[in-house]
C-alpha cells in the first residue's frame, strides 16, 4: 500500500513512519509513505502558502494553488487515489474505517494548518474528511501519523504475530482484555491463576469475559451497538455478578 501526504512538515511524517510497527512495514516493502510539501509549489519569492481570512478575523487560511499543485503531483506520481482531509469537521475515525482504508492500494492525506484550507479546494479536490476526535490540534500532521500507524499495522506481515491485530481493542467491537507478564507475583498483585493453568479453552473464555466486562464498564456505548451471542450474554452476566461481590 502507498500513502502520500501533502504537508508543510514532511520531516514529521518521515519520523513517525520510520519507527515501530510502521517502520517495519516500510522496511519490508508492505507500505510506502511519501510526502509532498506545498511550499515547493508556491510561486512567489516568499514561498507563501497562506493568506488572511476574507471577512476578517484571526488566523490564516491555506491557499488553493500550492495545495492543488502538490495534490496533482502526488496523483501523477502513482495514479489516482482517494484524497482524505484530516479535519475536526470530518467523520470520526473508527477501527472499521481503518480496516476499510487498509484495503486500499493507495490514499492521499491532506494536512491543514492555521485556520484550515480554502473551502473551494475541499469541495473540488477532497473525497472525504476524517477526524481523530472531538478536539483541536495545531495541524493535520499528527492526525495523519495516527492514521498511517493504524493502517500500517494492518498490512499483512507488518506484525510479527498476525493474531495481535485480531485481538486488539475494537477489532470485534469490544475493548481488549487485561494482559500480564512476569513475574507471576509482585507487590502490586498476582497474575490470575487461569492464565497460568495451561487450559487454553479456559483462558479464551476468561479473556472474552474480561473484554465484555471491560467494555460494559468503560464503553457501554460500544456494547449497545452489538448483538451478543447467548454465550457472550452469559459471560457478561458472570462478570457483572463477580464485580458486585
C-alpha positions in Angstrom: 0.0 0.0 0.0 1.1 3.6 -0.7 0.2 6.7 1.4 1.0 10.1 0.0 0.9 13.0 2.5 0.5 16.7 1.5 2.1 18.5 4.4 4.2 21.6 5.4 6.2 19.3 7.7 7.4 16.3 5.8 10.1 15.6 8.3 7.5 14.9 11.0 5.7 12.4 8.8 9.0 10.7 7.9 10.0 10.4 11.6 6.6 9.0 12.6 6.5 6.5 9.7 10.1 5.3 10.3 9.7 3.7 13.7 8.0 0.8 15.4 5.5 -1.4 13.5 5.0 1.2 10.7 8.8 1.5 10.2 9.0 -2.3 10.0 6.1 -2.3 7.4 8.1 0.3 5.4 11.3 -1.7 5.6 9.5 -4.9 4.5 8.1 -3.1 1.4 4.5 -3.5 2.7 3.9 0.2 3.0 5.2 3.3 1.2 4.9 6.8 2.7 5.7 9.8 0.5 5.4 13.5 1.5 4.7 16.5 -0.7 5.4 20.0 0.6 3.1 22.7 -0.7 5.9 25.3 -0.2 7.7 23.6 -3.1 4.8 24.6 -5.4 4.4 28.2 -4.2 5.0 30.7 -7.0 6.1 33.9 -5.1 9.5 34.8 -3.7 8.4 34.1 -0.1 7.0 30.7 -0.9 3.7 31.7 0.6 1.1 29.1 1.3 -1.4 31.0 3.4 -3.3 34.3 3.4 -5.6 36.4 5.6 -9.2 35.3 6.1 -11.9 37.0 3.9 -14.4 38.7 6.2 -11.9 39.5 8.9 -10.9 37.6 12.0 -7.8 35.9 13.4 -5.6 33.4 11.7 -4.6 32.5 8.2 -6.1 30.1 5.6 -4.0 27.9 3.3 -4.0 28.9 -0.3 -5.6 26.8 -3.1 -2.9 26.8 -5.7 0.1 25.4 -3.8 -2.1 22.7 -2.3 -3.7 21.9 -5.6 -0.3 21.6 -7.3 1.0 19.3 -4.6 -2.1 17.1 -4.9 -1.7 16.9 -8.7 1.9 16.0 -8.3 1.0 13.3 -5.8 -1.6 11.9 -8.2 0.8 12.0 -11.1 3.4 10.0 -9.2 1.4 6.8 -8.8 -2.1 7.3 -10.3 -5.5 8.5 -9.0 -6.3 8.0 -5.3 -8.9 9.0 -2.7 -7.9 12.3 -1.1 -8.6 12.5 2.6 -8.5 15.8 4.6 -7.7 15.4 8.3 -10.2 17.8 9.9 -12.2 18.3 13.1 -15.2 18.6 10.9 -14.7 15.1 9.5 -16.3 11.8 10.3 -14.9 10.2 13.5 -12.2 7.7 12.8 -13.1 4.1 13.9 -11.4 0.7 13.6 -13.9 -0.3 10.9 -12.9 2.8 8.9 -9.2 1.9 9.4 -9.8 -1.6 8.1 -11.6 -0.2 5.0 -8.7 2.2 4.2 -6.1 -0.6 4.8 -7.6 -2.5 1.9 -6.9 0.4 -0.5 -3.9 0.3 -2.8 -3.3 4.0 -2.3 -4.6 7.1 -0.5 -3.6 10.7 -0.3 -3.8 12.5 3.1 -4.1 16.3 3.1 -2.9 18.1 6.2 -4.2 21.5 7.0 -2.6 24.2 9.2 -3.6 27.6 10.6 -7.4 28.2 10.3 -7.6 25.4 7.7 -7.9 25.2 3.9 -9.8 27.3 1.5 -13.2 25.7 1.2 -13.2 25.7 -2.6 -10.3 23.3 -2.6 -12.0 21.0 -0.2 -15.2 21.0 -2.3 -13.4 20.2 -5.5 -10.4 18.1 -4.6 -11.2 16.2 -1.4 -13.2 13.0 -1.3 -13.5 12.5 2.4 -12.8 14.3 5.7 -11.8 12.3 8.8 -11.4 13.4 12.4 -9.4 11.5 15.0 -11.5 13.0 17.8 -13.6 15.9 19.1 -10.7 18.3 19.9 -8.4 20.6 18.1 -4.7 20.2 17.4 -2.3 22.6 15.6 -2.4 20.8 12.2 -3.2 17.6 10.4 0.2 16.0 10.6 -0.3 14.3 14.0 -3.8 13.1 12.8 -2.1 11.8 9.6 0.5 10.0 11.7 -2.2 8.3 13.7 -4.0 7.1 10.6 -0.7 5.9 9.0 0.1 3.9 12.1 -3.4 2.4 12.3 -3.4 1.4 8.7 0.2 0.3 8.6 -0.1 -2.2 11.3 -2.9 -3.9 9.5 -0.8 -4.6 6.4 -0.3 -8.3 6.1 3.2 -9.2 7.5 3.6 -5.9 9.4 3.1 -7.6 12.8 5.3 -10.5 13.8 2.2 -12.2 15.1 -0.9 -11.7 12.9 -3.2 -12.5 15.9 -2.1 -9.3 17.6 -4.3 -7.3 15.3 -7.2 -9.7 15.7 -7.1 -9.3 19.5 -6.7 -5.5 19.6 -9.3 -3.3 21.2 -12.2 -2.6 18.7 -11.2 -5.5 16.5 -14.6 -7.1 17.3 -16.3 -4.0 18.6 -15.0 -4.7 22.2 -12.2 -3.3 24.3 -9.2 -5.6 24.8 -8.9 -7.8 27.9 -6.2 -7.2 30.5 -2.7 -8.6 29.9 0.0 -9.7 32.3 3.7 -10.8 32.1 6.4 -11.9 34.5 6.9 -12.0 37.4 3.8 -14.0 38.5 3.8 -12.4 41.9 4.6 -8.8 42.6 3.9 -6.3 45.4 1.3 -4.8 43.1 -0.6 -8.1 42.7 -0.6 -11.5 41.2 -1.4 -12.9 37.8 -4.9 -14.5 37.6 -4.5 -18.2 38.1 -6.4 -19.1 34.9 -3.6 -17.6 32.8 -1.1 -19.9 34.4 -3.2 -23.0 34.0 -2.3 -24.1 30.5 -6.0 -24.6 29.9 -6.4 -22.8 26.6 -10.2 -23.1 26.4 -10.5 -21.6 29.9 -8.0 -18.8 29.0 -10.0 -17.9 25.9 -13.2 -17.9 28.0 -11.6 -15.7 30.7 -10.3 -13.2 28.1 -13.6 -13.0 26.4 -15.4 -12.4 29.7 -12.9 -9.7 30.6 -13.2 -8.0 27.2 -17.0 -7.9 27.5 -16.9 -6.7 31.1 -14.3 -4.0 30.4 -16.4 -2.7 27.5 -19.5 -2.7 29.7 -17.7 -0.7 32.4 -15.8 1.7 30.2 -17.5 2.0 26.9 -21.2 0.9 27.2 -21.9 2.8 24.0 -19.8 0.2 22.1 -21.6 -2.7 23.8 -25.0 -1.2 23.0 -24.2 -1.5 19.3 -23.5 -5.2 19.4 -25.9 -8.2 19.2 -24.4 -10.6 21.7 -24.5 -14.3 21.2 -26.0 -16.3 24.1 -22.6 -17.4 25.4 -21.4 -13.8 25.4 -24.5 -12.7 27.3 -23.8 -15.4 29.9 -20.2 -14.3 30.3 -21.2 -10.7 30.7 -23.7 -11.6 33.4 -21.0 -13.6 35.2 -18.7 -10.6 35.0 -21.4 -8.3 36.4 -22.1 -10.7 39.2 -18.4 -11.1 40.0 -17.8 -7.3 40.2 -20.6 -7.0 42.8 -19.0 -9.4 45.2 
